[in-house]
Amino acid sequence: MISAGIQIDDAVANEYTALRMKRAHRYIIMKISDDKTKVEIENLGPRDSTFDAFKDAMPKDRGRYIPFSHNAI
């Protein structure tokens, strides 16, 4: 059987679970690898990061995948 599509790197799954279940990060910035075979982590935002720090970490001219954990008001 031929595998098609882009794979999710194990580190991505582990860090996403840490963000979602343990609130270990404020955000994860992910990108498609240069060889276009997998999604990989570009930046992990520490839990005490601000939204401004998040905006500064984002590339201005390239798309990314980002789960962001915010505090409810």
Number of C-alpha atoms within 10 A of each C-alpha: 3 3 6 7 8 12 14 14 14 11 12 18 14 11 19 20 13 13 21 16 9 10 16 18 20 21 25 23 20 18 18 18 15 9 6 11 14 15 21 20 21 16 15 18 20 15 14 10 13 14 14 8 12 18 10 10 14 15 10 8 6 7 11 15 14 15 14 15 16 12 5 4 3
